[in-house]
Amino acid sequence: MRRAARPLLATLALALLALTACGSPPSGGADASNRSNESSAGSASAAGLDDPALKDIALQLVSSAENSSLDWKAQYKYIEDIGDGRGYTGGVIGFCSGCGDMLKVVERYTRARPGNPLEPFTGALRAAGGGDSHEGLGRSFTEAWARAAGDPEFRAAQDAERDRAYFDPALAQAERDGLGALGQFIYFDAYVMHGQGDTKGTVGFRTMRDRATAKAEPPSRGGDEKAYLAAFLDVRVAAIAWEPSHSDTSRVESAQRIFLREGKLGLGAA
């Protein structure tokens, strides 16, 4: 999807830190006092990001960075051109008309709801791939997108494409690397902001992971989880600084570093 980040409001990050510190441990997890100092092996066996409560926290954190709001469910109707060269950015995870994932959402929606108000824009979205063109889109498209957000089928299409393209592959790789819920979230957020592979002017998730594993071994290879995640965050901050459309690192420094520093490898653990 690869959208430019918006500034992460520190108050929102702190609110989530309080939420996870004061909330009940996720079902199936270890005792909070144990999880705060859990070993790498223990972290991987605790509740993962596919736990509904932890997934909701992850989506709130991403929404606070992308939309300056914890209310991620209010973002289905969001759409605008944020001037990052990727055309329109819209929806619950910031799908882009220039990256192809917005087209996939509309195609998925059309399979579930033929004749929907976004279907006529399929050709224009296909033509817009790889650029920032508004040709055949414009105000009529953005208004149709916002109206469609009232349809549960459209919201389901956004959820399904978010999980297929970003959440599921990030979670799968994190599990292969032996990471707990915090590491799974860190991978997911990197997928959301940077995409899986490199493109012109961007460093993708795969390259970040390669650079991180060159600095520290992940738990699946016998490495220390905290040391590996610190290396990954260092690589990601460098990637953000290098990319022309990215500059703000607060989503890393004001949230993910804090969780890591406090040993919250289970994300929701106190």
C-alpha positions as a Markdown table, in Angstrom:
| # | Residue | x | y | z |
|---|---|---|---|---|
| 1 | Met | 0.0 | 0.0 | 0.0 |
| 2 | Arg | 2.9 | 2.3 | 0.8 |
| 3 | Arg | 1.3 | 5.6 | 1.9 |
| 4 | Ala | 3.1 | 8.5 | 3.5 |
| 5 | Ala | 2.8 | 8.5 | 7.2 |
| 6 | Arg | 1.0 | 11.2 | 9.1 |
| 7 | Pro | 2.4 | 12.4 | 12.4 |
| 8 | Leu | 1.6 | 10.1 | 15.3 |
| 9 | Leu | 0.0 | 12.0 | 18.1 |
| 10 | Ala | 2.0 | 11.3 | 21.3 |
| 11 | Thr | -1.2 | 11.4 | 23.4 |
| 12 | Leu | -2.7 | 8.6 | 21.3 |
| 13 | Ala | 0.4 | 6.4 | 21.7 |
| 14 | Leu | 0.4 | 7.1 | 25.5 |
| 15 | Ala | -3.3 | 6.3 | 25.7 |
| 16 | Leu | -2.7 | 2.9 | 24.1 |
| 17 | Leu | 0.3 | 2.3 | 26.4 |
| 18 | Ala | -2.1 | 2.9 | 29.3 |
| 19 | Leu | -4.7 | 0.7 | 27.7 |
| 20 | Thr | -2.3 | -2.3 | 27.3 |
| 21 | Ala | -0.8 | -1.8 | 30.8 |
| 22 | Cys | -4.1 | -1.7 | 32.6 |
| 23 | Gly | -6.1 | -4.1 | 30.5 |
| 24 | Ser | -6.6 | -7.8 | 31.1 |
| 25 | Pro | -4.1 | -10.2 | 29.6 |
| 26 | Pro | -5.3 | -11.7 | 26.3 |
| 27 | Ser | -7.0 | -15.1 | 26.6 |
| 28 | Gly | -4.5 | -17.9 | 26.4 |
| 29 | Gly | -1.6 | -15.7 | 27.4 |
| 30 | Ala | 0.8 | -16.0 | 30.3 |
| 31 | Asp | 0.6 | -14.0 | 33.5 |
| 32 | Ala | 1.3 | -10.4 | 32.8 |
| 33 | Ser | 4.2 | -10.2 | 35.3 |
| 34 | Asn | 5.8 | -13.2 | 33.5 |
| 35 | Arg | 5.2 | -11.8 | 30.0 |
| 36 | Ser | 6.9 | -8.5 | 30.8 |
| 37 | Asn | 10.1 | -10.4 | 31.2 |
| 38 | Glu | 9.4 | -13.3 | 28.9 |
| 39 | Ser | 12.1 | -15.1 | 27.0 |
| 40 | Ser | 12.2 | -15.3 | 23.3 |
| 41 | Ala | 10.7 | -18.8 | 23.3 |
| 42 | Gly | 7.9 | -17.8 | 25.7 |
| 43 | Ser | 7.0 | -14.7 | 23.7 |
| 44 | Ala | 6.4 | -16.8 | 20.5 |
| 45 | Ser | 4.2 | -19.2 | 22.4 |
| 46 | Ala | 2.0 | -16.5 | 24.0 |
| 47 | Ala | -1.1 | -15.0 | 22.3 |
| 48 | Gly | -0.3 | -13.7 | 18.9 |
| 49 | Leu | -1.6 | -10.8 | 16.9 |
| 50 | Asp | -4.4 | -13.0 | 15.5 |
| 51 | Asp | -5.9 | -12.8 | 19.0 |
| 52 | Pro | -8.9 | -10.5 | 18.4 |
| 53 | Ala | -8.0 | -8.2 | 21.3 |
| 54 | Leu | -4.4 | -7.8 | 20.2 |
| 55 | Lys | -5.4 | -7.3 | 16.6 |
| 56 | Asp | -7.7 | -4.5 | 17.6 |
| 57 | Ile | -4.9 | -2.8 | 19.5 |
| 58 | Ala | -2.6 | -3.2 | 16.5 |
| 59 | Leu | -5.3 | -1.6 | 14.2 |
| 60 | Gln | -5.7 | 1.2 | 16.7 |
| 61 | Leu | -2.0 | 1.9 | 16.7 |
| 62 | Val | -1.8 | 1.9 | 12.9 |
| 63 | Ser | -4.8 | 4.2 | 12.6 |
| 64 | Ser | -3.3 | 6.6 | 15.1 |
| 65 | Ala | -0.2 | 6.9 | 12.9 |
| 66 | Glu | -2.1 | 6.9 | 9.5 |
| 67 | Asn | -5.2 | 8.9 | 10.5 |
| 68 | Ser | -4.4 | 10.5 | 13.9 |
| 69 | Ser | -7.3 | 8.6 | 15.4 |
| 70 | Leu | -7.6 | 5.5 | 17.4 |
| 71 | Asp | -11.0 | 4.9 | 15.8 |
| 72 | Trp | -9.8 | 2.7 | 12.9 |
| 73 | Lys | -13.4 | 1.6 | 12.1 |
| 74 | Ala | -14.2 | 5.2 | 11.2 |
| 75 | Gln | -11.6 | 5.1 | 8.3 |
| 76 | Tyr | -13.5 | 3.0 | 5.8 |
| 77 | Lys | -14.9 | 6.1 | 4.2 |
| 78 | Tyr | -11.7 | 8.1 | 4.3 |
| 79 | Ile | -10.2 | 9.0 | 0.9 |
| 80 | Glu | -7.9 | 11.8 | -0.4 |
| 81 | Asp | -4.8 | 12.5 | -2.4 |
| 82 | Ile | -2.1 | 13.2 | 0.1 |
| 83 | Gly | 0.4 | 14.3 | -2.5 |
| 84 | Asp | 2.8 | 11.4 | -2.2 |
| 85 | Gly | 2.7 | 10.4 | -5.9 |
| 86 | Arg | 0.5 | 7.4 | -5.3 |
| 87 | Gly | -2.8 | 9.0 | -6.2 |
| 88 | Tyr | -5.7 | 8.5 | -3.9 |
| 89 | Thr | -5.2 | 7.0 | -0.5 |
| 90 | Gly | -8.3 | 5.6 | 1.1 |
| 91 | Gly | -9.9 | 3.2 | 3.5 |
| 92 | Val | -9.2 | 1.4 | 6.7 |
| 93 | Ile | -5.5 | 0.8 | 5.9 |
| 94 | Gly | -4.8 | 3.5 | 3.3 |
| 95 | Phe | -5.2 | 1.6 | 0.0 |
| 96 | Cys | -3.7 | 3.6 | -2.9 |
| 97 | Ser | -5.0 | 4.0 | -6.5 |
| 98 | Gly | -1.4 | 4.2 | -7.7 |
| 99 | Cys | -0.3 | 1.0 | -5.9 |
| 100 | Gly | -3.0 | -1.4 | -7.2 |
| 101 | Asp | -4.5 | -2.4 | -3.8 |
| 102 | Met | -7.3 | 0.1 | -4.1 |
| 103 | Leu | -8.3 | -1.6 | -7.4 |
| 104 | Lys | -8.2 | -5.0 | -5.6 |
| 105 | Val | -10.6 | -3.7 | -3.0 |
| 106 | Val | -13.1 | -2.5 | -5.6 |
| 107 | Glu | -12.8 | -5.7 | -7.6 |
| 108 | Arg | -13.4 | -7.8 | -4.4 |
| 109 | Tyr | -16.4 | -5.6 | -3.5 |
| 110 | Thr | -17.8 | -5.9 | -7.0 |
| 111 | Arg | -17.6 | -9.7 | -6.8 |
| 112 | Ala | -19.7 | -9.5 | -3.6 |
| 113 | Arg | -22.0 | -6.7 | -4.8 |
| 114 | Pro | -22.3 | -6.5 | -8.6 |
| 115 | Gly | -23.5 | -3.1 | -9.8 |
| 116 | Asn | -22.1 | -1.2 | -6.8 |
| 117 | Pro | -21.4 | 2.5 | -7.2 |
| 118 | Leu | -17.6 | 1.9 | -7.4 |
| 119 | Glu | -17.7 | -0.7 | -10.2 |
| 120 | Pro | -17.8 | 1.9 | -13.0 |
| 121 | Phe | -14.3 | 3.2 | -11.8 |
| 122 | Thr | -12.6 | -0.2 | -12.2 |
| 123 | Gly | -11.1 | 0.7 | -15.6 |
| 124 | Ala | -9.8 | 4.1 | -14.4 |
| 125 | Leu | -8.2 | 2.5 | -11.3 |
| 126 | Arg | -6.5 | -0.1 | -13.5 |
| 127 | Ala | -5.1 | 2.6 | -15.7 |
| 128 | Ala | -3.9 | 4.6 | -12.7 |
| 129 | Gly | -1.7 | 1.8 | -11.4 |
| 130 | Gly | 1.9 | 2.9 | -10.8 |
| 131 | Gly | 1.1 | 6.7 | -10.8 |
| 132 | Asp | -1.0 | 9.4 | -9.3 |
| 133 | Ser | -3.5 | 10.1 | -12.2 |
| 134 | His | -7.0 | 11.2 | -11.3 |
| 135 | Glu | -8.2 | 10.6 | -14.9 |
| 136 | Gly | -11.6 | 9.0 | -14.8 |
| 137 | Leu | -11.8 | 9.3 | -11.0 |
| 138 | Gly | -12.1 | 12.7 | -9.4 |
| 139 | Arg | -14.8 | 13.9 | -7.1 |
| 140 | Ser | -17.4 | 11.4 | -8.4 |
| 141 | Phe | -15.1 | 8.6 | -7.4 |
| 142 | Thr | -14.3 | 9.9 | -3.9 |
| 143 | Glu | -18.0 | 10.5 | -3.2 |
| 144 | Ala | -18.8 | 7.0 | -4.4 |
| 145 | Trp | -16.1 | 5.6 | -2.1 |
| 146 | Ala | -17.5 | 7.5 | 0.9 |
| 147 | Arg | -21.0 | 6.3 | 0.2 |
| 148 | Ala | -19.9 | 2.7 | -0.3 |
| 149 | Ala | -18.4 | 2.7 | 3.2 |
| 150 | Gly | -22.0 | 2.4 | 4.5 |
| 151 | Asp | -22.2 | -1.0 | 2.9 |
| 152 | Pro | -21.1 | -3.9 | 5.1 |
| 153 | Glu | -19.9 | -5.7 | 2.0 |
| 154 | Phe | -17.5 | -2.8 | 1.1 |
| 155 | Arg | -16.1 | -2.8 | 4.7 |
| 156 | Ala | -15.7 | -6.6 | 4.5 |
| 157 | Ala | -13.8 | -6.2 | 1.2 |
| 158 | Gln | -11.4 | -3.7 | 2.8 |
| 159 | Asp | -10.9 | -6.0 | 5.8 |
| 160 | Ala | -10.2 | -9.0 | 3.5 |
| 161 | Glu | -7.7 | -7.2 | 1.3 |
| 162 | Arg | -5.9 | -5.7 | 4.3 |
| 163 | Asp | -5.5 | -9.1 | 5.8 |
| 164 | Arg | -4.6 | -10.8 | 2.5 |
| 165 | Ala | -2.0 | -8.3 | 1.5 |
| 166 | Tyr | -0.6 | -7.0 | 4.7 |
| 167 | Phe | -1.7 | -8.6 | 8.0 |
| 168 | Asp | -1.5 | -12.2 | 7.1 |
| 169 | Pro | 1.9 | -12.2 | 5.4 |
| 170 | Ala | 3.4 | -10.0 | 8.1 |
| 171 | Leu | 2.1 | -12.3 | 10.8 |
| 172 | Ala | 3.3 | -15.4 | 9.0 |
| 173 | Gln | 6.8 | -14.1 | 8.6 |
| 174 | Ala | 6.9 | -12.9 | 12.2 |
| 175 | Glu | 5.9 | -16.4 | 13.4 |
| 176 | Arg | 8.6 | -18.0 | 11.2 |
| 177 | Asp | 11.1 | -15.7 | 12.9 |
| 178 | Gly | 9.9 | -16.7 | 16.3 |
| 179 | Leu | 8.4 | -13.3 | 17.3 |
| 180 | Gly | 5.7 | -12.6 | 19.8 |
| 181 | Ala | 2.8 | -10.1 | 19.4 |
| 182 | Leu | 5.0 | -7.0 | 19.5 |
| 183 | Gly | 7.2 | -8.3 | 16.8 |
| 184 | Gln | 4.2 | -9.3 | 14.7 |
| 185 | Phe | 2.8 | -5.8 | 15.1 |
| 186 | Ile | 6.2 | -4.2 | 14.1 |
| 187 | Tyr | 6.3 | -6.3 | 11.0 |
| 188 | Phe | 2.6 | -5.5 | 10.2 |
| 189 | Asp | 3.2 | -1.8 | 10.6 |
| 190 | Ala | 6.2 | -2.0 | 8.3 |
| 191 | Tyr | 4.2 | -3.8 | 5.7 |
| 192 | Val | 1.5 | -1.1 | 5.9 |
| 193 | Met | 3.8 | 1.8 | 5.5 |
| 194 | His | 6.4 | 0.4 | 3.1 |
| 195 | Gly | 4.9 | -2.6 | 1.3 |
| 196 | Gln | 6.6 | -5.9 | 0.8 |
| 197 | Gly | 9.1 | -5.2 | -1.9 |
| 198 | Asp | 11.3 | -2.3 | -2.9 |
| 199 | Thr | 10.1 | 0.2 | -5.5 |
| 200 | Lys | 11.6 | 3.4 | -6.8 |
| 201 | Gly | 12.2 | 5.7 | -3.8 |
| 202 | Thr | 11.1 | 3.1 | -1.2 |
| 203 | Val | 12.7 | 0.4 | 0.9 |
| 204 | Gly | 10.3 | -2.6 | 1.3 |
| 205 | Phe | 9.8 | -4.9 | 4.2 |
| 206 | Arg | 11.9 | -7.8 | 2.7 |
| 207 | Thr | 14.9 | -5.5 | 2.4 |
| 208 | Met | 14.4 | -4.2 | 5.9 |
| 209 | Arg | 14.3 | -7.8 | 7.3 |
| 210 | Asp | 17.4 | -8.8 | 5.3 |
| 211 | Arg | 19.3 | -5.8 | 6.8 |
| 212 | Ala | 18.0 | -6.6 | 10.3 |
| 213 | Thr | 19.0 | -10.2 | 10.1 |
| 214 | Ala | 22.5 | -9.2 | 9.0 |
| 215 | Lys | 22.8 | -7.2 | 12.3 |
| 216 | Ala | 21.1 | -9.6 | 14.7 |
| 217 | Glu | 19.6 | -13.2 | 14.6 |
| 218 | Pro | 15.9 | -13.6 | 15.1 |
| 219 | Pro | 14.7 | -15.9 | 17.9 |
| 220 | Ser | 14.0 | -18.7 | 15.4 |
| 221 | Arg | 17.8 | -18.8 | 14.8 |
| 222 | Gly | 18.6 | -18.6 | 18.5 |
| 223 | Gly | 18.8 | -14.9 | 18.8 |
| 224 | Asp | 17.5 | -12.6 | 21.5 |
| 225 | Glu | 14.1 | -11.2 | 20.6 |
| 226 | Lys | 14.6 | -7.7 | 22.0 |
| 227 | Ala | 18.0 | -7.3 | 20.3 |
| 228 | Tyr | 16.6 | -8.5 | 17.0 |
| 229 | Leu | 13.6 | -6.1 | 17.2 |
| 230 | Ala | 15.8 | -3.2 | 18.1 |
| 231 | Ala | 17.9 | -3.9 | 15.0 |
| 232 | Phe | 14.8 | -4.1 | 12.8 |
| 233 | Leu | 13.5 | -0.8 | 14.2 |
| 234 | Asp | 17.0 | 0.8 | 13.6 |
| 235 | Val | 16.8 | -0.4 | 10.0 |
| 236 | Arg | 13.2 | 0.9 | 9.6 |
| 237 | Val | 14.0 | 4.3 | 10.9 |
| 238 | Ala | 16.9 | 4.6 | 8.4 |
| 239 | Ala | 14.5 | 3.6 | 5.6 |
| 240 | Ile | 11.9 | 6.2 | 6.7 |
| 241 | Ala | 14.6 | 8.9 | 6.7 |
| 242 | Trp | 15.8 | 7.8 | 3.2 |
| 243 | Glu | 12.4 | 7.7 | 1.5 |
| 244 | Pro | 11.3 | 11.0 | -0.1 |
| 245 | Ser | 7.6 | 10.7 | 0.9 |
| 246 | His | 8.4 | 9.6 | 4.5 |
| 247 | Ser | 10.1 | 11.5 | 7.3 |
| 248 | Asp | 8.2 | 11.2 | 10.5 |
| 249 | Thr | 9.5 | 8.4 | 12.7 |
| 250 | Ser | 7.2 | 8.9 | 15.6 |
| 251 | Arg | 5.2 | 5.8 | 14.9 |
| 252 | Val | 8.4 | 3.9 | 15.7 |
| 253 | Glu | 10.0 | 6.1 | 18.4 |
| 254 | Ser | 6.8 | 7.1 | 20.3 |
| 255 | Ala | 5.2 | 3.7 | 20.4 |
| 256 | Gln | 7.1 | 0.6 | 19.2 |
| 257 | Arg | 10.4 | 1.6 | 20.9 |
| 258 | Ile | 8.5 | 2.2 | 24.1 |
| 259 | Phe | 6.9 | -1.2 | 24.1 |
| 260 | Leu | 10.2 | -2.8 | 23.3 |
| 261 | Arg | 12.1 | -0.9 | 26.0 |
| 262 | Glu | 9.5 | -1.9 | 28.6 |
| 263 | Gly | 9.8 | -5.5 | 27.6 |
| 264 | Lys | 6.2 | -5.8 | 26.3 |
| 265 | Leu | 6.9 | -8.5 | 23.8 |
| 266 | Gly | 3.3 | -9.7 | 24.1 |
| 267 | Leu | 2.1 | -6.2 | 23.1 |
| 268 | Gly | -0.8 | -6.3 | 25.6 |
| 269 | Ala | 1.3 | -7.4 | 28.6 |
| 270 | Ala | 1.9 | -5.1 | 31.5 |
